[in-house]
Structure formats: structure tokens, C-alpha cells
Amino acid sequence: MTPASTTSVSYSMRRGRRSWRITRHVITIVICAVMAFPIYWMIVTALTPNSDLIAGVAGYWPRHFDIGNFTQAFAAQPWGRWFLNTVLVGVASVLLTVSTNVLAGYAFAKLAFRGKVLIFFLLLSTMMVPIQVTMVPTFRITVDLHMFGSLWGVIIPEVAAAFGIFLSRQFMMSIPNELLEAARIDGAGHVRTFLRVVLPLCKPLIAVLVLFNFMFRWNDFAWPLIILKNPADYTLPVGLLFLQGQYTVNYAQMLGMALVTILPMLVLFIALQRYFVEGLLRSGIR
């Protein structure tokens, strides 16, 4: 092959790689735009007067910005109290659930005890049972434990989540046993080995568990609606129901409060996204 033809082939390959790179960027931008459009539409609707929505003159950009949908909603209902209730439920649930998941995952992954495999598969089998089947017995147990009508009745029932235990076990299986053996040679027990060796390596796992559990608790609607009886104890998803009237729906206020509801989840995901993908990959989730 002559030098000229070699140069031509090299130029064609570079041009092909550049074209493919541009195509990938265009496809990515289009996909991101399609996925971000509902959030954009939510923002536009929240800033549009409800009268414009009723008259059908609202478009893809507000004719004039109006924050009255937010102020009217906050004046009509105790959204601040509901926001604090949701934060309390989310934070307490994450602390209890993640602690339980990580400890149970360590036991199933690194400890040897009789019946471990059988217990683990029985635990996994609970993931196949629809939540509608367990809702009535869970409600009866919650009432018997005198947690009906309190935020603890929302927090406690889902603390030992089977999916979180499974995810923790799969992640910790990738931790080399040599590290644990070295810690035992140095005289560390199970608790010290877990706190000093295993837990520092579990940052990606903890990030995934925090995101999944916080998102589930933050968006949970059915269970708080069943358990809570005092309107002052409601969470944000239940509070959104108050914006739906018997005959009409104020879509501008509803989407405005929905926007306020999803903002903490967006902030949390942006803060933890560095560990999120790594945690999923190392846990064997594809």
C-alpha cells in the first residue's frame, strides 16, 4: 500500500469516527430533550395562571409569569408541615432501612451459619408477592402495635426490605475475603471488621440504597393514605390529593406543588450520582 493510500484510509477512518461521535451526541441530546420535556411542561404550567389554562390560551411558554399558584397553594393547605413530615419519614426510613440492609447483606455474604442459603432464598421469595396481598396483614399488625395514625406506622413496616438486602449481599460478595482474613489476623472481631473494613468500601452501595429507599418513601402514596388519619400528619403525595376537587382540578397548582415535591429527589440524585452507577454495576444489576 502506497503512502498516499495509507493517508487516505487513515483520513477516512478519522472522518468516520468523528461522524459517529457527532451522531451519538445528537441522539443523546434528543433522548435527553424527550425525557426532560415533562419537567419543562410542569414548570411552564406551574408558572401559568389557571385562567389561561381554562381558556385554552396557554402555550409552550407562559404569556406572563405568575407565582400565584404556589402562594395560593401554600396559603390554602399546610404544605410546610407536610414537607417536614415527608422529610422525617424519608430520613428515618433511610437510616433504619439502609442500616438493616447493609448488616443483613454482610451476614449473608461473609458469615457462615446453618440454613443461610435457605433463609436467603425464602427472603427473595417475598419479592414475588404483590404488595396488595400483604397490605391487609401489614395493616392489622400495625394496628396491633398501636402505630395506626402515626408516622411510625409509615416508617416501620418497610424497614427490612428484601430488595435492599439482596442488593447488599450481591455487592459485598465482590469484596475480597483476604481483607476480612487480614483483619481477623490483626485481632478484629466481626463488628470491628464490618465497621473498619467493609463499611468504607460500601459507599457506592449505600448511595444506591439511599436513593432507592428515599425515592420510594418520598413518592409513596397508598400506605400513608391508609395509615395516617390526621391531616396534619399527611405527606406530600397525599397532600396533592387535596388539589383535586370533586368536579374540577386546578392543574396549575397541582403541577406547581408536584414540582416542589420532586425537587429534593433531583438534588439528591445529582449529589449521589457519582456513586450510583458504580454501586449498580458492582451489585450485578444490569
C-alpha positions, -999 to +999 in steps of 0.1 A: +000+000+000+014+034-010+018+062+015-009+082-003-035+054+000-025+048+037-031+085+044-065+084+026-076+053+046-065+070+079-083+102+070-115+082+061-113+063+095-109+096+114-138+111+095-159+081+102-151+082+139-159+119+140-192+114+122-202+086+146-192+108+176-214+136+163-243+112+157-240+098+192-241+133+207-272+142+186-290+110+197-281+117+233-294+153+231-326+142+215-332+115+242-324+139+270-348+165+255-376+140+253-371+128+289-368+164+302-399+177+284-424+166+311-404+185+337-403+215+314-441+213+308-446+210+346-426+242+351-444+261+324-478+250+337-469+259+373-460+294+362-491+299+340-523+314+355-550+288+359-574+312+340-552+308+309-553+270+312-591+271+315-594+294+285-571+272+264-546+300+256-516+285+274-487+275+252-452+262+254-441+294+272-462+315+297-475+348+284-466+362+317-450+345+347-472+341+377-462+326+411-497+328+424-502+291+420-475+285+446-486+312+471-523+302+469-515+265+474-493+273+505-520+296+519-548+270+514-530+240+529-502+233+554-476+223+527-447+233+550-459+208+576-465+181+550-430+187+536-414+183+571-435+151+576-422+137+543-386+146+551-389+129+585-404+098+570-378+097+543-347+103+565-359+080+593-368+053+568-334+056+550-314+054+582-332+023+595-336+006+562-301+011+550-286+000+583-307-032+582-299-039+546-262-035+550-259-056+582-281-083+567-262-082+534-229-086+553-243-116+572-255-134+540-223-126+521-195-131+545-207-151+575-212-188+577-243-201+596-267-230+593-295-225+568-280-194+552-289-204+517-324-215+526-332-183+545-318-161+517-340-178+491-370-175+514-362-138+517-360-135+479-393-153+475-411-124+494-402-101+465-425-121+443-455-115+465-476-084+453-478-056+478-516-057+476-515-092+491-495-082+522-512-048+527-541-061+548-520-083+572-494-055+575-522-031+584-535-055+611-500-058+626-496-020+625-529-015+644-519-042+670-486-024+676-505+009+682-488+026+653-520+034+633-523+071+627-487+079+634-457+085+612-440+054+627-467+033+611-455+046+578-418+041+586-415+008+603-433-018+580-408-015+551-376-013+572-364-048+563-368-045+525-358-077+507-345-060+476-321-039+497-308-070+514-303-087+481-285-057+466-262-055+497-254-092+496-245-091+459-223-060+464-205-075+494-198-107+475-173-087+454-153-077+485-122-099+487-122-124+516-085-117+521-093-083+535-115-098+561-090-126+569-063-099+574-085-080+598-091-112+618-054-119+620-050-085+635-075-094+662-106-076+648-140-092+655-170-092+633-182-058+644-148-041+640-142-058+607-175-046+594-171-010+606-134-006+597-130-027+566-163-035+549-183-003+555-158+021+540-158+000+508-196+003+506-200+039+497-214+031+462-238+006+477-250+030+504-256+057+477-278+033+457-297+022+488-302+058+499-316+068+465-339+038+461-353+039+496-356+077+498-373+078+464-397+050+474-406+066+507-408+101+492-432+091+465-452+066+485-489+074+483-511+044+491-496+033+525-495+068+541-531+074+529-542+042+547-523+046+579-525+084+586-558+098+598-548+133+610-545+157+580-516+175+598-496+142+596-500+138+558-471+135+535-467+155+502-481+128+478-512+125+500-514+163+502-515+166+464-548+148+466-563+179+482-558+199+450-581+176+431-617+188+436-649+169+433-658+185+399-627+205+389-589+201+391-566+231+395-538+217+373-516+248+376-515+244+414-512+207+413-482+208+389-467+236+409-468+215+441-457+184+422-426+204+411-419+213+447-423+176+456-397+163+430-370+189+436-355+172+467-352+140+447-334+157+418-310+174+443-303+140+460-297+122+427-273+149+415-254+147+448-251+109+447-249+102+410-211+097+413-216+065+433-249+054+418-238+038+386-208+022+403-230+007+430-254-008+405-226-023+384-207-038+413-240-053+427-246-072+394-277-052+385-279-046+347 
